[in-house]
């Protein structure tokens, strides 16, 4: 069957593409991290996504909630994205102070891949605002966390009901890569193996 033109602009029917993606890592901060349920798994998946973003030229933005009190982003996450921008904030919604949106807009990317903590507070409020601004929000459900699993699950469910697209880390990676037998895929294999161990 011959391929015809794409008939939809519905984000739910469009795969994630690295040329349209920006990875937004929300509040992965050292003093908050130990309080997050399953933080080791959340950190591992953020590391994998950051490594892949670096290999595939996907821009990265970090937010930090009141870093004087909660500390900065985990240093090993920052080193994985040397060109990443860091946006400090005091609002739970990172777009509220007009600092995050200009950074995102400057990158010219419409698919915002969202990870971080806490799923039911800063991740939820920021992603809801990004949706209201017409951005295509893709929530990496296995790379977000909260102190309590019930809060994480409620935050994920509410965001997906609001229009965010729920994805896993592997879904993002394989959609970014598009196909096997490429140099990008060969470079990614060690990172993929780390993820599926």
Secondary structure, DSSP 8 states (H G I E B T S, - for coil): ----------GGGS---GGGEEEEEE--BHHHHTTSTTHHHHHHHHHHHHHHHHHTT-EEEEEEESHHHH--B-HHHHHTTTT-EEEEESSSSTTTTSSHHHHHHHHT--EEEEEEE-TTTHHHHHHHHHHHTT-EEEEEEEEEE-SSHHHHHHHHHHHHHHT-EEE-HHHHHHHHH-SSSSHHHHHHHHHHHHHH-
